[in-house]
Amino acid sequence: SWGRARVVESDHEVLLRPYCVSDAEIQITEQEHGTLQLSDALLHPPRCRRAFAQFSGRGIDSMTVSQLEGEIDRIFDAKYKADQHAQQNPEEDVAPAALLDFVVDYYLDLVQYASLAEAQLYKMLACINEDSLLPTYKQSPKVALFARFLGFCPLKQVLHHDVLGMVLHFRHSMSSNPNLQKPEDGSTTTLPLKDALDVAGAAINPSGPLRDGPASSAIFAALVSHAEFTAGAAAAPKATESLRMWNGILAVMFEKLKSGQCKKLEGDLLQRGDHSRVGVSEWRDAMAEAGVVVEDESGWREFLEVEEVDDTLDPAALKALFTIDGEASTIQVAVTDGAILEAAADGFAAEEIACLAPLCTIWDSHIQQDPNGKKAHNLWSCSDIGDALREFNPDLTETEIKKVYEGCIDLTTSCCQRTGIAAGQPWGTLEPQEDNRTQVKQYGGDAISLDILLRAYLNVHGAGEHKAARPGSASEIRDTSRRTRNQSM
């Protein structure tokens, strides 16, 4: 009856909803409550939140993952052409648009009505949001990459504008790679893990293979995470991540050993006598020669049974692995072109974040010197942020510092831990949300974490002068893109 009602709570609001089924359109829904993602704050930019608030529940046809992948290809093609035009015509004073804004502009040109363009954005976001807790991302690295450039993903996975420019440039170069041509039957292009590692590494350093550094480890981890193992222990349905990583290492090194690209392994380690132990540093050098760099070494240490006392391993164990009929020879693993693209993006991003390591040190020192303890709880004022940024980069102007701070606030108020509309209130997360265990304010309101500061800085200023450019390298492409953007500001 009309006299009956119920009280519900949605995103910290207490709402009175009628009980009568005739008012179903204003009832609280499962999508409004959303799904809690406690492992990491999710980023939902205002434009995404508005799209969900405006179009959710209006019967708009959903989009399949395969349809979304086709749309992504067309959008990436158009974005690359637009950015190239902006770089080649600086007199037009047009800055490259962020991908989220570009998507709406792209559809506006096609459908001519703003509401239809925003509805198309909603269909894409709804497809991403529906499976964002892993299935779509595992099935489609291309969708995951697109979501990360939109900023519609976990905060720590967000990729900024400069990385997008480098990825689009790399994607364009991939189209001329004979090994990455689309099969005639239209199926997905795949490469052996060894070749995929070389292709993605060339995006970072075209002049030669990657040997070490954050980009190398990021690329290898990304490729293995998306790799399809069809033979070997990692092909088992319940294979652990450490087993997949170990099988990825073996597969790459065995294939490069066969092609004569593992001189250290072939001419030294596999020639050792059974009573002459192999040092872990020697094995690490052999991996690096093959382009295999792993940040977390616990996995391969476990499988190689490293002797912790002297940090050595048994040479007989290596020989058993890399014989013609050894464990390494049985592994078959392939990677899709979408996974290669995302791996390159992770490599670009890892290089950028590594350039900001001094800023991380400055952040920690300011926390330790704060007498009030507010900074330890991520409560930084604009002047606090300014002091840290000037110490990191004395050339920053007051305008640039303010833009970084405003960028921090835009990011922090766009964070939530819910995947549905409850995360998408158009006005954002206005109150700081804190971790119940540590009482540290993670996001919302004026709470600014280090992750948020790093991403805001890169969005506004990039890593630019903190990294030397190599001819034709990612950093040179990035600097060209940034000069074009700065000329338009």
ABEGO torsion letter per residue (X at the ends): XAABBBBBBBGGBBBBBBABAAAAAABBBAAAAEBBBAABBBBBBAAAAAAAAAABGAGBBBBBAAAAAAAAAAAAAAAAAAAAAAAABAAAGBBBBBAAAAAAAAAAAAAGBAAAAAAAAAAAAAAAAAAAAGAAAAABAAAAAAAAAAGBBBAAABBBAAAAAAAAAAAAAAAABAAABBBAAGBBBBBBAAAAAAAAAAAABAAEBBABEAAAAAAAAAAAAABBBABEAAABAABBAAAAAAAAAAAAAAAAAAAGABAAAAAAAAABBAABBBBAAAAAAAAAAAGBBBABAAAAAAAAGBBAAAGBBBAAAAAAAABAABAAAABBBBBBAAAAAAAAAAAAAAAAAAAAAAAAAAAAAAAAABAAGAAAAGBBBAAAAAAAAAAABAABBAAAAAAAAAAAAAAAAABBABABAAAABAAEBABBBBBAAAGBBABEEABBBAAAAAAAAAAAAEAEAABBBBBGBAAAAAAAAAAAAAAAX
